[in-house]
Amino acid sequence: MARYTEESLKARREPEGFRDHLALGLVKFMRLFTDLFFRKRYGHRAVVLETVAAVPGMVGGLLQHLKSLRHIRDDEGWIRELLDEAENERMHLMTFIQIAQPSLFERGLIMIAQALFYNFYFFMYLFAPRTAHRFVAYLEEEAVISYTHYLAAIDAGELENVPAPQIARDYWNLPATARLRDVVIQVREDEAGHRDVNHDFADRLGRRAEARAEGQPDRG
């Protein structure tokens, strides 16, 4: 059963304050390059997108783990949620690599993108975790849009609705008859879930900051 309606998939969070506008601006800046480079090559776009998208969960999980150890307190489920996100995005990548068959040049681009983005996001999360989560949430909003366009191109006959790779059928428990369209639907719903989780994490960090400013104890 679908977790999201078409209307809820289109949900967007309006930025509030400088941090949110900065996060959204960074995402829009990144999208500009992918739009120029890949245009309607959605499979190849997905490969690079998922290479980047698989980084934040692992970085956030690591830093939340270290924070939990430092403060000797429970992480409230954040570590598992973030590591699950990283694994889910990695499976997206493994799936689209089989579909798009990236060239040697694109594989080199993946390595460069990962090296640059890992360091960028690590320091963002280290010094501004709230902004980091909002950044990921906006990144996932754009991912939902990209996969919606991907789905539309399949439905319009612009892209062949090839059989779903075995790795995708196994991961999402899809039937043997599953096609690319079924995979894109699953991936798009995953991205919407990550969008909502990261917006929620950013909101919670914002409330904690407000509570500390009012002199209340930090509970996480």
C-alpha positions in Angstrom: 0.0 0.0 0.0 1.3 3.5 -0.9 2.4 5.5 2.1 1.8 8.8 0.3 -0.9 10.4 -1.8 0.1 12.4 -4.9 -0.8 15.5 -2.9 1.4 14.6 0.1 4.3 13.8 -2.2 4.1 17.4 -3.4 4.4 18.9 0.1 7.0 21.6 0.4 8.3 23.3 3.6 8.6 27.0 3.3 11.9 28.2 4.8 11.8 30.2 8.0 14.8 32.2 9.0 18.3 32.5 7.8 19.3 28.9 8.4 16.4 27.5 6.4 17.0 29.9 3.5 20.7 29.0 3.5 19.9 25.3 3.4 17.4 25.7 0.6 19.8 28.0 -1.3 22.5 25.4 -1.2 20.2 22.7 -2.5 19.0 24.9 -5.4 22.6 25.7 -6.2 23.4 22.0 -6.4 20.4 21.3 -8.5 21.4 23.9 -11.0 24.5 21.8 -11.9 22.6 18.5 -12.1 20.0 20.0 -14.4 22.6 21.4 -16.7 24.7 18.3 -16.8 22.0 15.5 -16.9 18.9 17.3 -18.2 16.4 14.4 -18.9 18.9 11.5 -18.4 17.0 10.6 -15.2 18.7 7.2 -14.6 22.2 8.8 -14.7 20.9 11.7 -12.6 19.6 9.2 -10.1 23.1 7.6 -9.8 24.8 10.8 -8.9 21.9 12.0 -6.7 22.0 8.7 -4.7 25.7 8.9 -4.3 25.3 12.2 -2.5 22.1 11.2 -0.7 23.7 8.2 0.9 26.3 10.3 2.8 24.2 12.4 5.3 22.6 9.5 7.1 26.0 7.9 7.7 27.6 11.1 8.8 24.7 12.1 11.0 24.6 8.6 12.6 28.3 8.7 13.3 28.2 12.1 15.0 25.0 11.3 16.9 26.7 8.1 18.1 29.7 10.1 19.4 27.4 12.7 21.0 25.5 10.0 22.8 28.8 8.5 24.1 30.1 12.0 25.1 27.0 12.9 27.1 26.3 9.4 28.3 22.6 9.5 27.3 20.1 7.8 25.0 20.0 8.9 21.4 16.2 8.7 21.2 16.4 6.5 18.1 18.2 9.0 16.0 21.3 6.8 15.2 19.2 3.9 13.9 17.0 6.2 11.9 19.9 7.9 10.2 21.9 4.7 9.5 18.7 3.1 8.0 18.4 6.2 5.8 22.0 5.7 4.6 21.4 2.1 3.8 18.2 2.8 2.0 19.9 5.5 -0.2 22.8 3.0 -0.9 20.3 0.5 -2.1 18.8 3.1 -4.4 22.3 3.7 -5.8 22.9 -0.1 -6.3 19.6 -0.3 -8.2 20.1 2.6 -10.5 23.7 1.6 -11.3 22.2 -1.5 -12.9 19.6 0.5 -14.7 21.7 3.4 -16.0 25.1 1.6 -16.5 27.2 4.8 -15.8 30.1 5.5 -18.0 33.7 5.6 -16.8 33.5 9.4 -16.7 30.4 9.3 -14.6 31.9 6.8 -12.2 34.8 9.3 -11.8 32.3 12.1 -11.2 30.7 9.9 -8.5 34.0 9.6 -6.7 34.7 13.3 -6.9 31.2 14.2 -5.7 31.4 11.8 -2.8 34.8 13.1 -1.6 33.7 16.7 -1.8 30.2 16.3 -0.4 31.3 14.1 2.5 33.7 16.7 3.9 31.3 19.5 3.3 28.4 17.7 5.1 30.6 16.4 7.9 31.5 19.9 9.0 28.0 21.3 8.4 26.6 18.6 10.7 29.4 19.1 13.2 28.8 22.8 13.6 25.2 23.3 12.5 23.2 20.0 12.8 19.9 21.8 12.5 20.8 23.4 9.2 22.3 20.0 8.1 19.0 18.2 8.6 17.0 21.0 6.9 19.5 20.8 4.0 18.8 17.1 3.6 15.1 17.6 3.9 15.2 20.1 1.1 17.5 17.8 -0.9 14.9 15.1 -0.5 12.1 17.5 -1.6 14.1 18.0 -4.9 14.6 14.2 -5.1 10.8 13.7 -5.0 10.4 16.2 -7.8 13.1 14.5 -9.9 11.6 11.1 -9.5 8.2 12.5 -10.3 9.6 13.7 -13.6 11.3 10.4 -14.1 8.0 8.6 -13.6 6.2 11.0 -16.0 8.9 10.3 -18.7 8.3 6.6 -18.3 4.5 7.1 -18.5 4.9 9.2 -21.6 6.9 6.6 -23.4 10.0 8.7 -23.5 11.9 6.1 -21.4 11.6 2.4 -21.8 9.9 0.7 -18.8 12.5 -2.0 -18.5 12.2 -4.9 -16.1 13.2 -4.1 -12.5 16.6 -5.4 -11.5 16.8 -8.4 -9.2 18.4 -6.3 -6.5 15.3 -4.0 -6.5 12.8 -6.9 -6.5 14.6 -8.4 -3.5 14.9 -5.2 -1.5 11.3 -3.9 -2.0 9.7 -7.4 -2.2 8.5 -6.7 -5.7 7.0 -9.4 -7.9 8.9 -11.0 -10.8 6.8 -8.9 -13.2 7.9 -5.6 -11.7 9.2 -2.9 -14.0 11.2 0.3 -13.8 8.1 2.3 -13.1 7.4 0.2 -9.9 11.0 0.9 -8.7 10.7 4.6 -9.3 7.5 4.7 -7.3 9.2 2.9 -4.4 12.2 5.1 -4.5 10.1 8.3 -4.6 8.2 7.2 -1.5 11.5 6.5 0.3 12.7 10.0 -0.5 9.4 11.5 0.8 10.0 9.6 4.0 13.5 10.9 4.4 12.2 14.4 3.7 9.7 14.2 6.5 12.2 12.7 9.0 14.8 15.3 8.4 12.4 18.2 8.6 11.2 16.7 11.9 14.8 16.4 13.2 15.5 20.0 12.3 12.3 21.1 14.0 13.3 19.2 17.2 16.8 20.7 17.2 15.2 24.1 16.8 13.0 23.5 19.8 15.9 22.4 21.9 17.8 25.5 21.0 14.9 27.6 22.0 14.6 25.7 25.3 18.3 26.3 26.1 17.9 30.0 25.3 15.2 30.1 27.9 17.4 28.4 30.5 15.7 25.0 30.3 17.9 21.8 30.5 19.0 20.2 27.2 17.4 16.8 27.0 19.0 15.7 23.7 
